[in-house]
Structure formats: structure tokens, C-alpha cells
Amino acid sequence: MKRVFSGVQPSGMIHLGNYSAMQNFVKLQEDSNNDCFYCIVDLHSVTVPQDPKVLYENSLELAALYIAIGLDPKKVTLFLQSQVPAHTELAWLLQCNSYMGELNRMTQFKDKSQKMTSVTTGLYTYPILMAADILAYDTNYVPVGDDQKQHLELTRDIALRFNNKFGNTFTVPEGIYPKVGARIMSLDDPTTKMSKSNPNEFSKIGLLETDAKIKKSIMRATTDSDSEIRLDWENKPGVSNLLTLYSVFGNISIKELEEKYKGQGYGNLKKDLVQVIINYIKPIKERYNELRGSDELKEILKEGAMRANEISSDVVKRVKDKMGFVQF
Ligand code: TYM
């Protein structure tokens, strides 16, 4: 069996960029050799201020979305990070085996903290908690988007260093990135990634978005002045982003799209892309609406946490043994 682990923050809108990475969650569940753990990483969300009521709602919303996109709780373990104490316990043990120099190099921390007036220590040590999430399950594969590459490299470094120092303890994980769509860009500025924190509401499209908003966002998406439709991230990032979205949600290769839209302007491409996205997310929205209020969700999360606890508490025991803690 191969262990798969990934997590998504319950920070409100889950957008098409997130979904691009989450598509791999579903693909990996279909291989019966994989034992998949998908986590709602609520402890990561509180590294920036959260309204408690909103965090609560967003966490259950994400649980419903996990299932709505096709994750089957009978095949995978779905759970809340805050329900499994091994994550924070292991994070502490790993913090004492990693270095400020490593955290100072994290580009996501640098970008995020630069825009803030006060920065929590939790935001600074965020990547160590992420390493703990992954290492607590003897994880082989971590499906994520491109923006998590540096965090995953740090996780591997920490695991290798610990293994060298204390003897073989951790499985060293590998990232799995989408072949197309590993980095979906903002619709208003295709040189920056699509992000929940972009204040321009038309820069991103949520998985639960209305048809009208999808249409507006795509139709006003930034393109360039000529009208040639081809993938060229350097000179035509806007069109390249639209082609990528079309490929991910229309299940068609970029080559085929370039062929299909040869000699046509951006208008047709955008109009068709609107329909492709609307059609793709329609059944997700329907399933989400059925699930959202149901008591079943909390049951699923409770059972998931029990299974997650069983696996991860054993790993933490192993780590504490190696480090010399007295355990009974
Ligand atoms: P988060 O919640 O920001 O994003 C969830 C997933 O979406 C991917 N993603 C994107 N993929 C393509 N294009 C984009 N524009 C885009 N924006 C986001 C992310 O790469 C991610 O896969 N630190 C993580 C959460 C986390 C985690 C973990 C992930 C905590 N512990 C352990 C894996 C394993 C994060 O903030 O993801």
C-alpha cells in the first residue's frame, strides 16, 4: 500500500486553482493500492486572523466540497487537522530539529508577511506544521499544486536530516503535481497565481460560483493585444492561462485546443470556456447543496479523525522513542 496525504485550508473560497490540484486527490483514490488521507487543515488557517463563526462554517463547507468533487469517505480518510493531536505534537518535535535559516528562505512566508503589519509566529512556523502533517502518516505521495513545492522540499530535508541523526524514522515523501494546471494564474493578472487572498473578485472563480459571475470573470480576463491562440507563457500569459483552464475543465489537450481555435479571436475561446466551466462545476454544486446541512458530514469527519489518530499516534510514539523521551 502507498500512503497519500494532502490538505486544503478552510479559508473560504475554494477556487479553480485549488481544484486543479484536488483533481489528483480523486484520481489517486481510484487506485486501490493507495491509502489516502485528505485533511481540512484548520490549524494552518489560524496562522492569520479568523472569525470563529466563519472558520467553523468554512471547515464544514470544505468537508462537503471534498465529497462533492468525488472523494468517497468509504475509500479515503477525511478529517479535520485540529481533531488529531499528533499534528501539533510532531510539529513541536520537528521545530526542535529544524532551523530559522530554513524558514527564512520560504517564499510564501516572505510574500505573505511583507503585506502584514503584525505577523504571528504560527505563520512563520507554518511549513513545519505542514511537514508534521505529511510525516505523521508515513506518506509516500503528496498531491499539491506548484506553489507547495518549496514546502515539500523542506519536508523532505527535515525527514532526511532526522533519519540521519536518529536512525531511520520517517518515510521521505514525493510530490505529485498536475501535468496541466499545476499553477492556475489570476484572471486579472496572469503573472500572479490565482489566490484566495486577491481582493479583486474577478481574479478568481470559486467552485460554488454563480454562472453569471463565471461569465463575467472569464469575459473580462486579461489577454494580450494580438489575437493568436497558442500556449506561450512568456509572451501570452493570459491566453496560456485560459487554454490551461480549458484543458483542465474541458478534458482536452492544449494542442487540440490550439488546432480548434486556429484563426479565431479570443471571444469564441472565452465564450466556450465559460460554458465548459459552468457545465463542469454544475454537478459539484448540486452535490454540495445536498450535503452541506447534513449530519452525516460530522460523522464522516469523526470516523476519519479516529483512523487518522490511530496511524499518526504510532508515528509520534516512534519519533519520541528515537529522541529519548520516556514513554509508558
Ligand atoms: P491551500 O489551501 O492554499 O491550497 C490547496 C491546494 O491548492 C493548490 N493551489 C493551486 N494549484 C494550482 N494553481 C493555483 N493557483 C493554486 N492555488 C492553490 C495548492 O498547491 C494546494 O495543493 N499549505 C497548503 C495546505 C497544507 C498541505 C499540508 C498540503 C497544509 N498541510 C500537507 C499538502 C500536505 C496550502 O496552503 O494549500
Boltz pocket constraint, residues with backbone or C-beta under 6 A from the ligand:
constraints:
  - pocket:
      binder: B
      contacts: [[A, 5], [A, 6], [A, 7], [A, 8], [A, 9], [A, 10], [A, 16], [A, 17], [A, 18], [A, 19], [A, 20], [A, 21], [A, 22], [A, 41], [A, 44], [A, 129], [A, 130], [A, 133], [A, 134], [A, 142], [A, 143], [A, 144], [A, 145], [A, 146], [A, 147], [A, 148], [A, 151], [A, 181], [A, 182], [A, 183], [A, 184], [A, 185], [A, 193], [A, 194], [A, 195]]
      max_distance: 6.0
